[in-house]
Amino acid sequence: MVKIVRLEPISQQTEVETNGSLLSILISKDLDVLKECGGRGLCATCHVYVKEGMNSLSPVNRREQRTLEVITTCKPNSRLACQSRVMANGVVVELPPGMYINSLQDIEALIGRRAEQNLLHPVTGQILVEVGKLITRSMLKQLENTSFKVGEYFSHTKDV
Ligand code: FES
């Protein structure tokens, strides 16, 4: 049996096998999902907003809950796509605006340009550079102590 899921704001409807993950849908649609933690429920890069049909998804597990608590753009309808399995029809999903980056080099490559969209931290979803802002070397300096690795970020957190 397949279930229908709608993706916003691109208004695409797609099918997934019952119990299939939302992440598999995003990937099949070539959406820019970094999957920084490899689908283990530890990062922000598969964070989505469920606009409709939250009850048609598998419930939030403990690990997902802990990660959602860290994500700065988390809302009551937030889910991690890799942890969410589609159990019934009626799910409508929207990706948070912005582009996740996973290293300072990614930002460095954009120095001298204006950010075309918000540049987001891969674990917390925090906006590192706002859309329209000129990306400068001093901006990079300010971010120098930022850890972009999931493992490093959680290394001080027990029981992950
Ligand atoms: S890919 Fe990292 S939490 Fe889903």
Backbone and ligand atoms as CSV (ligand in chain L), in Angstrom:
chain,resi,resn,atom,element,x,y,z
A,1,MET,N,N,0.847,-1.206,0.000
A,1,MET,CA,C,0.000,0.000,0.000
A,1,MET,C,C,0.873,1.243,0.000
A,2,VAL,N,N,0.432,2.233,-0.777
A,2,VAL,CA,C,1.185,3.489,-0.774
A,2,VAL,C,C,0.349,4.584,-0.114
A,3,LYS,N,N,1.050,5.579,0.340
A,3,LYS,CA,C,0.386,6.738,0.939
A,3,LYS,C,C,0.813,7.983,0.155
A,4,ILE,N,N,-0.100,8.955,0.134
A,4,ILE,CA,C,0.164,10.187,-0.605
A,4,ILE,C,C,0.670,11.263,0.368
A,5,VAL,N,N,1.732,11.934,-0.017
A,5,VAL,CA,C,2.281,13.041,0.785
A,5,VAL,C,C,2.427,14.247,-0.131
A,6,ARG,N,N,2.102,15.432,0.397
A,6,ARG,CA,C,2.276,16.646,-0.414
A,6,ARG,C,C,3.433,17.474,0.129
A,7,LEU,N,N,4.226,18.002,-0.778
A,7,LEU,CA,C,5.360,18.843,-0.391
A,7,LEU,C,C,5.041,20.286,-0.726
A,8,GLU,N,N,5.222,21.152,0.245
A,8,GLU,CA,C,5.026,22.588,0.030
A,8,GLU,C,C,6.377,23.276,0.219
A,9,PRO,N,N,6.633,24.440,-0.314
A,9,PRO,CA,C,5.702,25.202,-1.152
A,9,PRO,C,C,5.801,24.823,-2.626
A,10,ILE,N,N,6.460,23.710,-2.947
A,10,ILE,CA,C,6.605,23.392,-4.366
A,10,ILE,C,C,5.363,22.693,-4.927
A,11,SER,N,N,4.392,22.443,-4.020
A,11,SER,CA,C,3.112,21.864,-4.450
A,11,SER,C,C,3.261,20.582,-5.244
A,12,GLN,N,N,4.053,19.696,-4.746
A,12,GLN,CA,C,4.215,18.405,-5.423
A,12,GLN,C,C,3.595,17.318,-4.582
A,13,GLN,N,N,2.909,16.440,-5.243
A,13,GLN,CA,C,2.305,15.313,-4.558
A,13,GLN,C,C,3.133,14.079,-4.887
A,14,THR,N,N,3.356,13.246,-3.902
A,14,THR,CA,C,4.177,12.078,-4.178
A,14,THR,C,C,3.688,10.886,-3.367
A,15,GLU,N,N,4.132,9.702,-3.764
A,15,GLU,CA,C,3.709,8.484,-3.084
A,15,GLU,C,C,4.869,7.875,-2.321
A,16,VAL,N,N,4.549,7.234,-1.232
A,16,VAL,CA,C,5.556,6.498,-0.478
A,16,VAL,C,C,4.901,5.226,0.052
A,17,GLU,N,N,5.678,4.173,0.175
A,17,GLU,CA,C,5.156,2.935,0.759
A,17,GLU,C,C,4.737,3.221,2.199
A,18,THR,N,N,3.674,2.599,2.647
A,18,THR,CA,C,3.272,2.729,4.042
A,18,THR,C,C,4.464,2.375,4.931
A,19,ASN,N,N,4.711,3.213,5.922
A,19,ASN,CA,C,5.837,3.028,6.838
A,19,ASN,C,C,7.164,3.532,6.240
A,20,GLY,N,N,7.116,4.110,5.046
A,20,GLY,CA,C,8.322,4.707,4.459
A,20,GLY,C,C,8.633,6.032,5.150
A,21,SER,N,N,9.886,6.441,5.124
A,21,SER,CA,C,10.247,7.673,5.839
A,21,SER,C,C,10.016,8.905,4.973
A,22,LEU,N,N,9.761,10.009,5.658
A,22,LEU,CA,C,9.622,11.279,4.940
A,22,LEU,C,C,10.928,11.630,4.239
A,23,LEU,N,N,12.039,11.235,4.840
A,23,LEU,CA,C,13.339,11.562,4.235
A,23,LEU,C,C,13.453,10.933,2.844
A,24,SER,N,N,12.977,9.703,2.711
A,24,SER,CA,C,13.088,9.041,1.405
A,24,SER,C,C,12.320,9.825,0.344
A,25,ILE,N,N,11.248,10.483,0.756
A,25,ILE,CA,C,10.473,11.291,-0.189
A,25,ILE,C,C,11.280,12.515,-0.612
A,26,LEU,N,N,11.869,13.181,0.382
A,26,LEU,CA,C,12.627,14.403,0.065
A,26,LEU,C,C,13.768,14.078,-0.879
A,27,ILE,N,N,14.418,12.956,-0.613
A,27,ILE,CA,C,15.553,12.568,-1.462
A,27,ILE,C,C,15.061,12.225,-2.875
A,28,SER,N,N,13.959,11.520,-2.946
A,28,SER,CA,C,13.458,11.124,-4.269
A,28,SER,C,C,13.039,12.334,-5.086
A,29,LYS,N,N,12.763,13.429,-4.412
A,29,LYS,CA,C,12.361,14.653,-5.121
A,29,LYS,C,C,13.549,15.582,-5.355
A,30,ASP,N,N,14.744,15.066,-5.100
A,30,ASP,CA,C,15.970,15.846,-5.309
A,30,ASP,C,C,15.988,17.137,-4.500
A,31,LEU,N,N,15.352,17.122,-3.358
A,31,LEU,CA,C,15.399,18.313,-2.523
A,31,LEU,C,C,16.727,18.307,-1.789
A,32,ASP,N,N,17.180,19.493,-1.484
A,32,ASP,CA,C,18.522,19.655,-0.965
A,32,ASP,C,C,18.579,19.265,0.513
A,33,VAL,N,N,18.658,17.973,0.779
A,33,VAL,CA,C,18.703,17.508,2.170
A,33,VAL,C,C,20.108,16.999,2.446
A,34,LEU,N,N,20.778,17.648,3.371
A,34,LEU,CA,C,22.183,17.341,3.635
A,34,LEU,C,C,22.351,15.996,4.371
A,35,LYS,N,N,21.389,15.619,5.184
A,35,LYS,CA,C,21.458,14.384,6.012
A,35,LYS,C,C,22.790,14.290,6.742
A,36,GLU,N,N,23.125,15.363,7.371
A,36,GLU,CA,C,24.448,15.472,7.985
A,36,GLU,C,C,24.768,14.321,8.945
A,37,CYS,N,N,23.768,13.826,9.659
A,37,CYS,CA,C,24.043,12.753,10.627
A,37,CYS,C,C,23.778,11.374,10.038
A,38,GLY,N,N,23.454,11.305,8.772
A,38,GLY,CA,C,23.221,10.005,8.136
A,38,GLY,C,C,21.880,9.396,8.513
A,39,GLY,N,N,20.930,10.223,8.861
A,39,GLY,CA,C,19.583,9.707,9.157
A,39,GLY,C,C,19.455,9.120,10.546
A,40,ARG,N,N,20.296,9.588,11.492
A,40,ARG,CA,C,20.251,9.024,12.852
A,40,ARG,C,C,19.451,9.884,13.834
A,41,GLY,N,N,18.819,10.917,13.336
A,41,GLY,CA,C,17.998,11.740,14.237
A,41,GLY,C,C,18.797,12.696,15.093
A,42,LEU,N,N,19.977,13.095,14.618
A,42,LEU,CA,C,20.864,13.911,15.455
A,42,LEU,C,C,21.158,15.301,14.893
A,43,CYS,N,N,20.578,15.644,13.766
A,43,CYS,CA,C,20.931,16.956,13.191
A,43,CYS,C,C,19.669,17.700,12.753
A,44,ALA,N,N,19.889,18.905,12.210
A,44,ALA,CA,C,18.742,19.722,11.785
A,44,ALA,C,C,18.480,19.620,10.296
A,45,THR,N,N,19.364,18.923,9.579
A,45,THR,CA,C,19.313,19.068,8.124
A,45,THR,C,C,18.155,18.326,7.449
A,46,CYS,N,N,17.400,17.545,8.190
A,46,CYS,CA,C,16.193,16.962,7.587
A,46,CYS,C,C,14.948,17.470,8.303
A,47,HIS,N,N,15.131,18.593,9.029
A,47,HIS,CA,C,14.016,19.192,9.768
A,47,HIS,C,C,12.928,19.677,8.805
A,48,VAL,N,N,11.693,19.295,9.090
A,48,VAL,CA,C,10.569,19.762,8.267
A,48,VAL,C,C,9.434,20.233,9.192
A,49,TYR,N,N,8.549,21.030,8.611
A,49,TYR,CA,C,7.313,21.401,9.300
A,49,TYR,C,C,6.179,20.580,8.695
A,50,VAL,N,N,5.401,19.964,9.567
A,50,VAL,CA,C,4.251,19.182,9.099
A,50,VAL,C,C,3.037,20.099,9.153
A,51,LYS,N,N,2.586,20.513,7.990
A,51,LYS,CA,C,1.486,21.492,7.939
A,51,LYS,C,C,0.139,20.822,8.158
A,52,GLU,N,N,0.051,19.560,7.758
A,52,GLU,CA,C,-1.178,18.790,7.983
A,52,GLU,C,C,-0.807,17.330,8.172
A,53,GLY,N,N,-1.620,16.628,8.917
A,53,GLY,CA,C,-1.480,15.180,8.998
A,53,GLY,C,C,-0.435,14.679,9.988
A,54,MET,N,N,-0.185,15.429,11.055
A,54,MET,CA,C,0.786,14.963,12.054
A,54,MET,C,C,0.407,13.576,12.583
A,55,ASN,N,N,-0.886,13.336,12.729
A,55,ASN,CA,C,-1.341,12.033,13.261
A,55,ASN,C,C,-1.159,10.887,12.274
A,56,SER,N,N,-0.838,11.216,11.041
A,56,SER,CA,C,-0.611,10.169,10.050
A,56,SER,C,C,0.850,9.727,10.029
A,57,LEU,N,N,1.648,10.313,10.915
A,57,LEU,CA,C,3.071,9.954,10.999
A,57,LEU,C,C,3.334,9.137,12.252
A,58,SER,N,N,4.423,8.367,12.230
A,58,SER,CA,C,4.826,7.639,13.441
A,58,SER,C,C,5.119,8.662,14.548
A,59,PRO,N,N,4.932,8.273,15.812
A,59,PRO,CA,C,5.146,9.231,16.893
A,59,PRO,C,C,6.615,9.646,17.038
A,60,VAL,N,N,6.833,10.800,17.660
A,60,VAL,CA,C,8.194,11.305,17.899
A,60,VAL,C,C,8.887,10.404,18.909
A,61,ASN,N,N,10.098,9.935,18.577
A,61,ASN,CA,C,10.829,9.110,19.546
A,61,ASN,C,C,11.718,9.998,20.432
A,62,ARG,N,N,12.345,9.390,21.415
A,62,ARG,CA,C,13.086,10.153,22.420
A,62,ARG,C,C,14.250,10.931,21.800
A,63,ARG,N,N,14.966,10.243,20.932
A,63,ARG,CA,C,16.125,10.902,20.311
A,63,ARG,C,C,15.687,12.085,19.450
A,64,GLU,N,N,14.633,11.864,18.704
A,64,GLU,CA,C,14.122,12.951,17.861
A,64,GLU,C,C,13.698,14.127,18.734
A,65,GLN,N,N,13.036,13.832,19.841
A,65,GLN,CA,C,12.582,14.881,20.741
A,65,GLN,C,C,13.763,15.706,21.247
A,66,ARG,N,N,14.822,15.016,21.619
A,66,ARG,CA,C,16.011,15.711,22.148
A,66,ARG,C,C,16.625,16.601,21.089
A,67,THR,N,N,16.687,16.115,19.863
A,67,THR,CA,C,17.280,16.923,18.793
A,67,THR,C,C,16.392,18.113,18.469
A,68,LEU,N,N,15.097,17.885,18.430
A,68,LEU,CA,C,14.180,18.997,18.132
A,68,LEU,C,C,14.325,20.100,19.171
A,69,GLU,N,N,14.615,19.724,20.405
A,69,GLU,CA,C,14.764,20.733,21.459
A,69,GLU,C,C,15.957,21.645,21.208
A,70,VAL,N,N,16.938,21.163,20.445
A,70,VAL,CA,C,18.149,21.940,20.157
A,70,VAL,C,C,17.955,22.855,18.941
A,71,ILE,N,N,17.068,22.456,18.058
A,71,ILE,CA,C,16.895,23.206,16.808
A,71,ILE,C,C,16.179,24.530,17.084
A,72,THR,N,N,16.847,25.625,16.722
A,72,THR,CA,C,16.331,26.944,17.102
A,72,THR,C,C,15.045,27.318,16.353
A,73,THR,N,N,14.851,26.728,15.179
A,73,THR,CA,C,13.651,27.077,14.403
A,73,THR,C,C,12.529,26.065,14.620
A,74,CYS,N,N,12.661,25.278,15.677
A,74,CYS,CA,C,11.671,24.245,15.975
A,74,CYS,C,C,10.318,24.872,16.345
A,75,LYS,N,N,9.254,24.284,15.827
A,75,LYS,CA,C,7.890,24.720,16.160
A,75,LYS,C,C,7.117,23.490,16.625
A,76,PRO,N,N,5.905,23.680,17.141
A,76,PRO,CA,C,5.142,22.491,17.590
A,76,PRO,C,C,4.917,21.465,16.479
A,77,ASN,N,N,4.940,21.915,15.222
A,77,ASN,CA,C,4.712,20.959,14.128
A,77,ASN,C,C,6.009,20.505,13.462
A,78,SER,N,N,7.131,20.655,14.169
A,78,SER,CA,C,8.417,20.221,13.610
A,78,SER,C,C,8.581,18.708,13.703
A,79,ARG,N,N,9.216,18.121,12.722
A,79,ARG,CA,C,9.634,16.715,12.765
A,79,ARG,C,C,10.974,16.582,12.053
A,80,LEU,N,N,11.662,15.491,12.364
A,80,LEU,CA,C,12.854,15.127,11.603
A,80,LEU,C,C,12.393,14.117,10.556
A,81,ALA,N,N,12.658,14.444,9.292
A,81,ALA,CA,C,12.124,13.598,8.215
A,81,ALA,C,C,12.647,12.171,8.294
A,82,CYS,N,N,13.883,11.998,8.766
A,82,CYS,CA,C,14.456,10.648,8.790
A,82,CYS,C,C,13.817,9.773,9.869
A,83,GLN,N,N,13.174,10.400,10.843
A,83,GLN,CA,C,12.566,9.643,11.941
A,83,GLN,C,C,11.055,9.501,11.780
A,84,SER,N,N,10.514,10.136,10.757
A,84,SER,CA,C,9.059,10.165,10.600
A,84,SER,C,C,8.618,9.175,9.531
A,85,ARG,N,N,7.805,8.236,9.921
A,85,ARG,CA,C,7.317,7.232,8.967
A,85,ARG,C,C,5.865,7.533,8.640
A,86,VAL,N,N,5.543,7.375,7.379
A,86,VAL,CA,C,4.199,7.739,6.915
A,86,VAL,C,C,3.256,6.543,7.077
A,87,MET,N,N,2.276,6.704,7.957
A,87,MET,CA,C,1.354,5.613,8.264
A,87,MET,C,C,0.006,5.757,7.561
A,88,ALA,N,N,-0.341,6.984,7.167
A,88,ALA,CA,C,-1.656,7.204,6.545
A,88,ALA,C,C,-1.581,8.375,5.578
A,89,ASN,N,N,-2.652,8.585,4.830
A,89,ASN,CA,C,-2.691,9.702,3.876
A,89,ASN,C,C,-2.866,11.031,4.612
A,90,GLY,N,N,-2.692,12.101,3.854
A,90,GLY,CA,C,-3.027,13.426,4.403
A,90,GLY,C,C,-1.853,14.212,4.958
A,91,VAL,N,N,-0.631,13.738,4.749
A,91,VAL,CA,C,0.526,14.464,5.288
A,91,VAL,C,C,0.950,15.564,4.298
A,92,VAL,N,N,1.112,16.771,4.816
A,92,VAL,CA,C,1.617,17.891,4.022
A,92,VAL,C,C,2.843,18.430,4.739
A,93,VAL,N,N,3.945,18.510,4.013
A,93,VAL,CA,C,5.236,18.832,4.637
A,93,VAL,C,C,5.857,20.040,3.966
A,94,GLU,N,N,6.518,20.861,4.769
A,94,GLU,CA,C,7.221,22.023,4.215
A,94,GLU,C,C,8.631,22.079,4.782
A,95,LEU,N,N,9.605,22.356,3.933
A,95,LEU,CA,C,10.981,22.488,4.411
A,95,LEU,C,C,11.226,23.900,4.936
A,96,PRO,N,N,11.980,24.050,6.031
A,96,PRO,CA,C,12.298,25.399,6.501
A,96,PRO,C,C,13.135,26.105,5.440
A,97,PRO,N,N,12.922,27.418,5.261
A,97,PRO,CA,C,13.694,28.125,4.243
A,97,PRO,C,C,15.154,28.234,4.646
A,98,GLY,N,N,16.048,28.185,3.687
A,98,GLY,CA,C,17.470,28.336,3.995
A,98,GLY,C,C,18.270,27.153,3.519
A,99,MET,N,N,19.591,27.311,3.611
A,99,MET,CA,C,20.488,26.255,3.146
A,99,MET,C,C,21.413,25.858,4.295
A,100,TYR,N,N,21.462,24.577,4.589
A,100,TYR,CA,C,22.352,24.117,5.653
A,100,TYR,C,C,23.772,24.049,5.120
A,101,ILE,N,N,24.691,24.441,5.963
A,101,ILE,CA,C,26.086,24.328,5.541
A,101,ILE,C,C,26.801,23.474,6.576
A,102,ASN,N,N,27.823,22.754,6.142
A,102,ASN,CA,C,28.461,21.866,7.112
A,102,ASN,C,C,29.935,22.140,7.336
A,103,SER,N,N,30.421,23.284,6.852
A,103,SER,CA,C,31.804,23.642,7.170
A,103,SER,C,C,32.023,25.126,6.925
A,104,LEU,N,N,33.046,25.660,7.574
A,104,LEU,CA,C,33.396,27.064,7.349
A,104,LEU,C,C,33.820,27.291,5.903
A,105,GLN,N,N,34.413,26.259,5.319
A,105,GLN,CA,C,34.856,26.389,3.919
A,105,GLN,C,C,33.678,26.684,2.997
A,106,ASP,N,N,32.533,26.121,3.335
A,106,ASP,CA,C,31.347,26.395,2.504
A,106,ASP,C,C,31.035,27.884,2.494
A,107,ILE,N,N,31.175,28.518,3.671
A,107,ILE,CA,C,30.889,29.954,3.759
A,107,ILE,C,C,32.030,30.727,3.100
A,108,GLU,N,N,33.241,30.269,3.353
A,108,GLU,CA,C,34.422,30.954,2.805
A,108,GLU,C,C,34.317,31.085,1.281
A,109,ALA,N,N,33.802,30.040,0.667
A,109,ALA,CA,C,33.683,30.049,-0.798
A,109,ALA,C,C,32.729,31.141,-1.288
A,110,LEU,N,N,31.935,31.672,-0.357
A,110,LEU,CA,C,30.927,32.675,-0.765
A,110,LEU,C,C,31.333,34.103,-0.389
A,111,ILE,N,N,32.534,34.277,0.136
A,111,ILE,CA,C,32.985,35.605,0.558
A,111,ILE,C,C,32.888,36.588,-0.614
A,112,GLY,N,N,32.367,37.779,-0.303
A,112,GLY,CA,C,32.228,38.805,-1.346
A,112,GLY,C,C,30.871,38.766,-2.022
A,113,ARG,N,N,30.082,37.725,-1.713
A,113,ARG,CA,C,28.740,37.644,-2.315
A,113,ARG,C,C,27.674,37.863,-1.238
A,114,ARG,N,N,26.497,38.159,-1.682
A,114,ARG,CA,C,25.387,38.244,-0.734
A,114,ARG,C,C,24.722,36.868,-0.638
A,115,ALA,N,N,24.325,36.526,0.584
A,115,ALA,CA,C,23.682,35.210,0.771
A,115,ALA,C,C,22.362,35.177,0.001
A,116,GLU,N,N,22.182,34.195,-0.835
A,116,GLU,CA,C,20.950,34.101,-1.627
A,116,GLU,C,C,19.798,33.547,-0.792
A,117,GLN,N,N,20.147,32.859,0.276
A,117,GLN,CA,C,19.155,32.405,1.250
A,117,GLN,C,C,19.847,32.315,2.600
A,118,ASN,N,N,19.078,32.158,3.656
A,118,ASN,CA,C,19.695,32.030,4.969
A,118,ASN,C,C,20.648,30.842,4.970
A,119,LEU,N,N,21.828,31.029,5.561
A,119,LEU,CA,C,22.755,29.908,5.723
A,119,LEU,C,C,22.585,29.389,7.143
A,120,LEU,N,N,22.312,28.105,7.254
A,120,LEU,CA,C,21.890,27.534,8.539
A,120,LEU,C,C,22.907,26.551,9.105
A,121,HIS,N,N,23.006,26.530,10.433
A,121,HIS,CA,C,23.861,25.557,11.119
A,121,HIS,C,C,23.243,24.159,10.965
A,122,PRO,N,N,24.059,23.143,10.662
A,122,PRO,CA,C,23.499,21.814,10.364
A,122,PRO,C,C,22.937,21.070,11.575
A,123,VAL,N,N,23.289,21.493,12.779
A,123,VAL,CA,C,22.763,20.789,13.956
A,123,VAL,C,C,21.658,21.590,14.635
A,124,THR,N,N,21.866,22.890,14.758
A,124,THR,CA,C,20.893,23.694,15.506
A,124,THR,C,C,19.902,24.406,14.594
A,125,GLY,N,N,20.196,24.470,13.297
A,125,GLY,CA,C,19.323,25.201,12.392
A,125,GLY,C,C,19.442,26.708,12.567
A,126,GLN,N,N,20.331,27.145,13.464
A,126,GLN,CA,C,20.538,28.570,13.737
A,126,GLN,C,C,20.951,29.289,12.446
A,127,ILE,N,N,20.449,30.529,12.267
A,127,ILE,CA,C,20.830,31.284,11.068
A,127,ILE,C,C,22.229,31.851,11.282
A,128,LEU,N,N,23.178,31.392,10.493
A,128,LEU,CA,C,24.558,31.867,10.604
A,128,LEU,C,C,24.750,33.129,9.776
A,129,VAL,N,N,24.167,33.162,8.600
A,129,VAL,CA,C,24.209,34.345,7.740
A,129,VAL,C,C,22.801,34.548,7.192
A,130,GLU,N,N,22.291,35.766,7.381
A,130,GLU,CA,C,20.940,36.041,6.905
A,130,GLU,C,C,20.914,36.288,5.404
A,131,VAL,N,N,19.813,35.948,4.794
A,131,VAL,CA,C,19.645,36.187,3.356
A,131,VAL,C,C,19.882,37.672,3.055
A,132,GLY,N,N,20.610,37.953,1.989
A,132,GLY,CA,C,20.864,39.338,1.571
A,132,GLY,C,C,22.118,39.938,2.175
A,133,LYS,N,N,22.646,39.322,3.230
A,133,LYS,CA,C,23.849,39.862,3.894
A,133,LYS,C,C,25.085,39.571,3.065
A,134,LEU,N,N,25.969,40.557,3.062
A,134,LEU,CA,C,27.243,40.381,2.372
A,134,LEU,C,C,28.129,39.459,3.213
A,135,ILE,N,N,28.698,38.469,2.600
A,135,ILE,CA,C,29.533,37.514,3.342
A,135,ILE,C,C,30.974,38.013,3.317
A,136,THR,N,N,31.480,38.292,4.499
A,136,THR,CA,C,32.808,38.912,4.606
A,136,THR,C,C,33.753,38.001,5.390
A,137,ARG,N,N,35.038,38.358,5.312
A,137,ARG,CA,C,36.036,37.581,6.047
A,137,ARG,C,C,35.846,37.751,7.560
A,138,SER,N,N,35.433,38.954,7.982
A,138,SER,CA,C,35.253,39.157,9.421
A,138,SER,C,C,34.077,38.312,9.929
A,139,MET,N,N,33.100,38.118,9.092
A,139,MET,CA,C,31.972,37.255,9.460
A,139,MET,C,C,32.476,35.829,9.710
A,140,LEU,N,N,33.394,35.426,8.861
A,140,LEU,CA,C,33.979,34.094,8.975
A,140,LEU,C,C,34.741,33.965,10.291
A,141,LYS,N,N,35.468,35.038,10.644
A,141,LYS,CA,C,36.220,35.054,11.912
A,141,LYS,C,C,35.286,34.820,13.089
A,142,GLN,N,N,34.150,35.492,13.043
A,142,GLN,CA,C,33.195,35.360,14.149
A,142,GLN,C,C,32.682,33.926,14.293
A,143,LEU,N,N,32.691,33.216,13.197
A,143,LEU,CA,C,32.135,31.851,13.222
A,143,LEU,C,C,33.207,30.795,13.453
A,144,GLU,N,N,34.432,31.273,13.636
A,144,GLU,CA,C,35.563,30.345,13.683
A,144,GLU,C,C,35.435,29.263,14.757
A,145,ASN,N,N,34.833,29.628,15.870
A,145,ASN,CA,C,34.723,28.639,16.953
A,145,ASN,C,C,33.467,27.774,16.856
A,146,THR,N,N,32.753,27.938,15.784
A,146,THR,CA,C,31.524,27.159,15.621
A,146,THR,C,C,31.858,25.740,15.165
A,147,SER,N,N,31.316,24.775,15.868
A,147,SER,CA,C,31.532,23.386,15.454
A,147,SER,C,C,30.417,22.971,14.508
A,148,PHE,N,N,30.799,22.444,13.366
A,148,PHE,CA,C,29.804,22.049,12.372
A,148,PHE,C,C,29.548,20.552,12.364
A,149,LYS,N,N,30.274,19.831,13.203
A,149,LYS,CA,C,30.133,18.368,13.148
A,149,LYS,C,C,29.143,17.879,14.199
A,150,VAL,N,N,28.269,17.017,13.774
A,150,VAL,CA,C,27.243,16.503,14.668
A,150,VAL,C,C,27.885,15.855,15.896
A,151,GLY,N,N,28.869,14.992,15.664
A,151,GLY,CA,C,29.521,14.269,16.757
A,151,GLY,C,C,30.144,15.217,17.758
A,152,GLU,N,N,30.850,16.235,17.238
A,152,GLU,CA,C,31.495,17.207,18.140
A,152,GLU,C,C,30.439,17.985,18.905
A,153,TYR,N,N,29.382,18.333,18.204
A,153,TYR,CA,C,28.357,19.148,18.847
A,153,TYR,C,C,27.745,18.427,20.032
A,154,PHE,N,N,27.525,17.132,19.862
A,154,PHE,CA,C,26.877,16.369,20.925
A,154,PHE,C,C,27.871,15.683,21.864
A,155,SER,N,N,29.172,15.899,21.634
A,155,SER,CA,C,30.159,15.160,22.431
A,155,SER,C,C,30.084,15.522,23.916
A,156,HIS,N,N,29.507,16.697,24.222
A,156,HIS,CA,C,29.375,17.063,25.629
A,156,HIS,C,C,28.028,16.645,26.193
A,157,THR,N,N,27.222,16.065,25.336
A,157,THR,CA,C,25.900,15.656,25.778
A,157,THR,C,C,25.922,14.161,26.037
A,158,LYS,N,N,25.482,13.766,27.191
A,158,LYS,CA,C,25.466,12.337,27.512
A,158,LYS,C,C,24.231,11.682,26.888
A,159,ASP,N,N,24.322,10.374,26.769
A,159,ASP,CA,C,23.145,9.586,26.442
A,159,ASP,C,C,22.499,9.968,25.112
A,160,VAL,N,N,23.310,10.172,24.086
A,160,VAL,CA,C,22.738,10.483,22.772
A,160,VAL,C,C,22.591,9.189,21.993
L,1,FES,S1,S,19.373,13.278,8.766
L,1,FES,FE1,FE,20.086,14.012,10.645
L,1,FES,S2,S,18.337,14.030,11.861
L,1,FES,FE2,FE,17.614,13.294,10.001
